[in-house]
Amino acid sequence: MTLGSAFDRRSTQLPLDLVEAIEDMKRKKNAVILAHYYQDPDIQDIADVLGDSLALARAAQKTDADVIVFCGVLFMAETAKILNPRRRVFIPDLAAGCSLAEGCPADAFRAFRKSHPDHVAVTYINCSAEVKALSDIICTSSNAESIIRQIPADRPILFSPDKNLGKYIAGKTGREMLLWQGSCIVHEAFSQKTILDLKAGHPGAKLLAHPECEEPVLALADYIGSTTGILKYVLEHDDPAFIIATESNIIHQMKKAKPDTTFIALPSTADCNCNLCPHMALNTMEKVYLCLRDETPEIEMDENLRMSALKPLERMMEMSASVLAASAA
């Protein structure tokens, strides 16, 4: 049975006040809602924890809730389950995938690793549980640079699946890396011409870009960082206008923090609203409520797969913690 048919059948009995109903369900079931910054603003506003991949991975590891509803995409919900085997993990729509994860199938990645047995496999968290299980270390856009810097200089590196993030980190660290040729459908759609046109119309506006963007876009950026990094930059700077080169739902948090600042969502080169992730958009308030009410769809995982995928995630946590400890010393 597909998720779509299940949702259609159940969707006729919805409460008038979804926010109140969701809060009631959370209390009754000791549930926590984790949401990514790329979720619809209504979902961001009901989340117990809001963040990027690294923050949500840590929150999933630390929560005391019996039930986790992960409002993001499938690989994020899988990560929550990997870190919380004794808790039930749900996602509002199982079809919420990711172009990076889908562009790196496990069988092809396994062959990639086998053809380079001497390489350390550093894999971006935007991948399936099966690909995590085949990796040595997981990273996020927040910690990729620090993790690469901790790998001995004599060890060759495979970086997967985002070629743009890989190129950016290679430039920052000076490390040569063999890159999987994947990309994000949102971040690869931005262009230099669009940016230059916007900058001409908004003199002084700073361009803030995610490292998943292509090199010509990053070359024009005033700041490059993760979703959390971009948000932090906005909070710490008083420029009158910012052009945001990432998924545009993050602007919701920016406007809440700085209502008098101008935020411009960088449009794509296509004639569409392509600065919104279509996978993230599959989660809706209605589906969040039904997910809590009916306790489906649930993330279930073979224990051998979970344990194999846990190891590179724990390695990421250890390496990130060591950097934080060193900076605090």
C-alpha positions as CSV (number, residue, x, y, z in Angstrom):
1,M,0.0,0.0,0.0
2,T,1.4,3.4,-1.0
3,L,1.5,6.3,1.4
4,G,-0.6,8.4,-1.0
5,S,-3.5,5.9,-0.9
6,A,-3.3,5.6,2.9
7,F,-3.3,9.4,3.3
8,D,-6.3,9.9,0.9
9,R,-8.4,7.4,2.8
10,R,-7.7,8.9,6.3
11,S,-7.8,12.6,5.3
12,T,-11.5,13.0,5.6
13,Q,-11.5,13.3,9.4
14,L,-9.3,16.3,10.2
15,P,-9.8,18.6,13.2
16,L,-10.5,22.3,12.5
17,D,-7.5,23.4,14.7
18,L,-4.6,21.3,13.5
19,V,-2.1,23.1,15.8
20,E,-4.2,22.4,18.9
21,A,-4.8,18.8,17.8
22,I,-1.1,18.1,17.2
23,E,-0.1,19.6,20.5
24,D,-2.7,17.3,22.2
25,M,-1.4,14.3,20.4
26,K,2.1,15.1,21.4
27,R,1.2,15.2,25.1
28,K,-0.8,12.0,25.0
29,K,1.9,10.0,23.2
30,N,5.0,11.7,24.7
31,A,6.0,12.6,21.2
32,V,8.6,15.2,20.0
33,I,8.6,16.8,16.6
34,L,11.9,17.4,15.0
35,A,11.9,19.7,11.9
36,H,14.4,20.9,9.4
37,Y,14.7,24.6,8.5
38,Y,13.5,23.7,5.0
39,Q,10.1,22.6,6.2
40,D,7.0,24.7,5.6
41,P,6.8,27.6,8.1
42,D,3.7,26.2,9.8
43,I,5.6,23.0,10.6
44,Q,8.6,25.0,11.8
45,D,6.4,26.8,14.3
46,I,5.0,23.6,15.9
47,A,8.4,21.8,16.1
48,D,10.0,21.1,19.5
49,V,13.4,21.1,17.9
50,L,14.3,23.0,14.7
51,G,17.7,22.8,13.1
52,D,20.0,21.5,10.3
53,S,21.1,17.9,9.8
54,L,23.8,17.9,12.6
55,A,21.6,19.6,15.2
56,L,18.7,17.3,14.5
57,A,21.0,14.2,14.6
58,R,22.1,15.3,18.1
59,A,18.6,16.1,19.2
60,A,17.4,12.7,18.0
61,Q,20.2,11.1,20.1
62,K,19.3,13.0,23.3
63,T,15.5,13.0,23.3
64,D,13.6,11.3,26.1
65,A,10.4,11.1,24.0
66,D,8.8,7.7,23.3
67,V,7.8,8.9,19.8
68,I,9.8,10.9,17.3
69,V,8.1,12.6,14.4
70,F,10.7,13.7,11.9
71,C,9.6,16.5,9.6
72,G,12.3,16.4,7.0
73,V,13.2,13.9,4.4
74,L,13.6,10.1,4.7
75,F,17.4,9.9,5.3
76,M,16.9,12.2,8.3
77,A,14.2,10.1,9.8
78,E,16.4,7.0,9.2
79,T,19.2,8.7,11.0
80,A,16.9,9.4,14.0
81,K,16.0,5.7,14.0
82,I,19.7,4.6,13.8
83,L,20.4,6.7,16.8
84,N,17.3,5.7,18.7
85,P,16.6,2.0,18.2
86,R,14.2,1.7,21.2
87,R,12.0,4.7,20.2
88,R,9.4,4.7,17.5
89,V,10.3,7.1,14.6
90,F,7.8,8.4,12.1
91,I,7.9,10.6,9.1
92,P,4.7,12.4,7.8
93,D,5.4,11.2,4.2
94,L,7.6,8.3,3.2
95,A,7.9,9.7,-0.3
96,A,9.9,12.7,1.0
97,G,13.2,11.7,-0.5
98,C,16.4,13.5,-1.5
99,S,18.1,13.9,-4.9
100,L,21.5,13.4,-3.3
101,A,20.4,10.2,-1.6
102,E,18.6,8.9,-4.6
103,G,21.5,9.7,-6.8
104,C,23.8,7.4,-4.8
105,P,22.3,3.9,-4.7
106,A,23.9,1.4,-2.3
107,D,24.9,-1.1,-5.0
108,A,26.7,1.5,-7.1
109,F,28.3,3.0,-4.0
110,R,29.5,-0.5,-2.9
111,A,31.2,-0.9,-6.3
112,F,32.7,2.6,-5.9
113,R,34.3,1.6,-2.6
114,K,35.5,-1.7,-3.8
115,S,37.3,-0.1,-6.7
116,H,39.2,2.2,-4.2
117,P,39.9,-0.1,-1.2
118,D,42.7,2.1,0.2
119,H,40.5,5.2,0.4
120,V,38.6,6.6,3.5
121,A,35.0,6.9,2.6
122,V,33.6,10.2,4.0
123,T,30.0,10.5,3.2
124,Y,27.6,13.4,3.5
125,I,24.7,12.7,5.7
126,N,22.3,13.2,2.8
127,C,22.4,9.5,1.9
128,S,20.5,6.3,2.7
129,A,21.0,4.1,5.7
130,E,22.5,1.4,3.4
131,V,25.1,3.9,2.1
132,K,25.9,5.1,5.6
133,A,26.6,1.4,6.5
134,L,29.1,1.2,3.7
135,S,30.9,4.4,4.8
136,D,33.8,5.1,7.3
137,I,32.7,8.5,8.5
138,I,29.5,10.6,8.0
139,C,29.7,14.4,7.8
140,T,27.3,17.3,7.5
141,S,27.9,20.6,5.7
142,S,28.5,22.1,9.2
143,N,31.4,19.7,10.1
144,A,32.7,18.4,6.8
145,E,35.8,20.7,6.8
146,S,36.8,19.8,10.3
147,I,36.4,16.1,9.7
148,I,38.4,16.2,6.5
149,R,41.2,18.1,8.3
150,Q,41.4,15.3,10.9
151,I,42.1,12.6,8.4
152,P,45.8,11.8,8.0
153,A,47.4,13.5,5.0
154,D,48.6,10.1,3.6
155,R,45.1,8.6,3.5
156,P,43.2,9.2,0.2
157,I,39.6,10.1,0.5
158,L,36.3,9.3,-1.3
159,F,33.8,12.0,-0.7
160,S,30.2,11.3,-1.6
161,P,27.6,12.0,-2.8
162,D,27.7,15.8,-3.2
163,K,30.3,16.9,-5.7
164,N,29.7,20.6,-5.0
165,L,30.2,20.3,-1.3
166,G,33.2,18.1,-2.0
167,K,34.8,20.6,-4.3
168,Y,34.3,23.4,-1.8
169,I,35.8,21.4,1.1
170,A,38.7,20.3,-1.1
171,G,39.4,24.0,-1.8
172,K,39.2,24.9,1.9
173,T,41.5,22.1,3.1
174,G,43.8,21.6,0.2
175,R,43.0,17.8,0.2
176,E,42.6,16.0,-3.1
177,M,39.4,13.9,-2.9
178,L,37.7,11.5,-5.4
179,L,34.2,12.8,-5.7
180,W,30.9,11.0,-6.3
181,Q,29.1,13.0,-9.0
182,G,25.9,13.9,-7.2
183,S,24.1,17.2,-6.6
184,C,21.1,18.8,-4.9
185,I,18.3,19.7,-7.3
186,V,17.6,23.0,-5.4
187,H,21.2,24.2,-5.0
188,E,22.3,23.3,-8.6
189,A,19.6,25.5,-10.1
190,F,21.0,28.8,-9.1
191,S,23.1,30.9,-11.6
192,Q,25.6,33.7,-11.6
193,K,23.5,35.8,-14.0
194,T,20.5,35.7,-11.6
195,I,22.7,36.8,-8.7
196,L,24.3,39.6,-10.7
197,D,20.9,40.9,-11.7
198,L,19.7,40.8,-8.1
199,K,22.8,42.5,-6.9
200,A,22.3,45.3,-9.5
201,G,18.8,45.8,-8.2
202,H,19.7,45.6,-4.6
203,P,23.1,47.4,-4.2
204,G,24.9,46.3,-1.0
205,A,22.8,43.1,-0.5
206,K,25.0,40.3,0.7
207,L,24.8,36.9,-0.9
208,L,24.8,34.0,1.6
209,A,25.2,30.6,0.0
210,H,25.1,26.9,1.0
211,P,28.2,24.9,-0.1
212,E,25.9,22.6,-2.1
213,C,25.7,25.4,-4.7
214,E,27.9,25.2,-7.8
215,E,31.3,26.9,-7.9
216,P,30.2,30.0,-10.0
217,V,27.6,30.8,-7.4
218,L,30.0,30.3,-4.5
219,A,32.5,32.6,-6.2
220,L,30.1,35.5,-5.7
221,A,29.1,34.7,-2.1
222,D,29.9,37.0,0.8
223,Y,29.4,34.1,3.1
224,I,29.3,30.3,2.6
225,G,27.9,28.0,5.2
226,S,25.4,25.4,6.3
227,T,21.8,26.3,6.9
228,T,22.6,27.0,10.6
229,G,25.7,29.0,9.6
230,I,23.7,31.1,7.2
231,L,21.0,31.8,9.8
232,K,23.7,32.7,12.4
233,Y,25.4,35.1,10.0
234,V,22.1,36.9,9.5
235,L,21.5,37.2,13.3
236,E,25.0,38.5,13.8
237,H,25.1,41.1,11.0
238,D,23.0,44.2,10.5
239,D,23.1,44.6,6.7
240,P,19.9,45.9,5.3
241,A,19.4,43.1,2.8
242,F,20.5,39.5,2.1
243,I,20.2,37.3,-0.9
244,I,19.7,33.7,0.3
245,A,21.1,31.0,-1.9
246,T,19.6,27.9,-0.3
247,E,16.1,26.5,0.2
248,S,14.0,29.5,0.8
249,N,11.9,28.2,3.8
250,I,14.8,29.2,6.0
251,I,13.8,32.8,5.5
252,H,10.9,32.2,7.8
253,Q,13.3,32.1,10.8
254,M,15.2,35.1,9.5
255,K,12.1,37.2,9.2
256,K,11.0,36.3,12.7
257,A,14.4,37.4,14.1
258,K,14.8,40.5,11.9
259,P,11.4,41.7,10.6
260,D,12.9,45.0,9.3
261,T,15.6,43.4,7.1
262,T,15.0,42.6,3.5
263,F,15.5,38.9,2.6
264,I,15.6,37.9,-1.1
265,A,15.2,34.2,-2.0
266,L,17.5,33.5,-4.9
267,P,15.3,32.3,-7.7
268,S,16.4,29.4,-9.9
269,T,17.2,29.6,-13.6
270,A,14.1,27.7,-14.4
271,D,10.6,29.2,-14.7
272,C,9.4,27.6,-11.4
273,N,9.5,27.9,-7.7
274,C,12.6,25.7,-7.6
275,N,14.2,27.3,-4.5
276,L,11.7,25.2,-2.5
277,C,12.6,21.5,-2.1
278,P,9.8,19.4,-3.6
279,H,10.7,16.5,-1.3
280,M,10.5,18.7,1.9
281,A,7.2,20.1,0.7
282,L,5.6,16.7,0.8
283,N,5.2,17.0,4.6
284,T,2.2,19.0,5.5
285,M,0.4,19.9,8.8
286,E,-2.4,17.5,7.9
287,K,0.1,14.7,7.4
288,V,1.9,15.5,10.7
289,Y,-1.5,15.2,12.6
290,L,-2.4,11.9,10.8
291,C,1.1,10.6,11.4
292,L,0.7,11.2,15.2
293,R,-2.9,10.0,15.3
294,D,-2.5,6.8,13.4
295,E,1.2,6.1,14.2
296,T,2.1,5.6,10.6
297,P,4.2,5.6,8.4
298,E,6.9,4.3,10.8
299,I,10.6,3.9,10.1
300,E,11.6,0.3,10.6
301,M,15.1,-1.0,10.1
302,D,17.0,-4.3,10.2
303,E,19.2,-4.4,13.3
304,N,22.3,-5.4,11.4
305,L,21.9,-2.5,9.0
306,R,21.2,-0.1,11.9
307,M,24.4,-1.2,13.7
308,S,26.5,-0.9,10.6
309,A,25.1,2.6,9.8
310,L,25.6,3.7,13.5
311,K,29.4,3.3,13.4
312,P,30.2,6.1,10.9
313,L,27.6,8.3,12.6
314,E,29.2,7.8,16.0
315,R,32.6,8.5,14.4
316,M,31.2,11.8,13.1
317,M,30.0,12.6,16.6
318,E,33.3,11.8,18.2
319,M,35.3,13.8,15.7
320,S,32.9,16.8,16.0
321,A,33.1,16.6,19.8
322,S,36.9,16.6,19.7
323,V,37.0,19.8,17.7
324,L,34.5,21.5,20.1
325,A,36.6,20.4,23.1
326,A,39.8,21.7,21.5
327,S,38.2,25.1,20.7
328,A,36.9,25.4,24.2
329,A,40.3,24.6,25.8
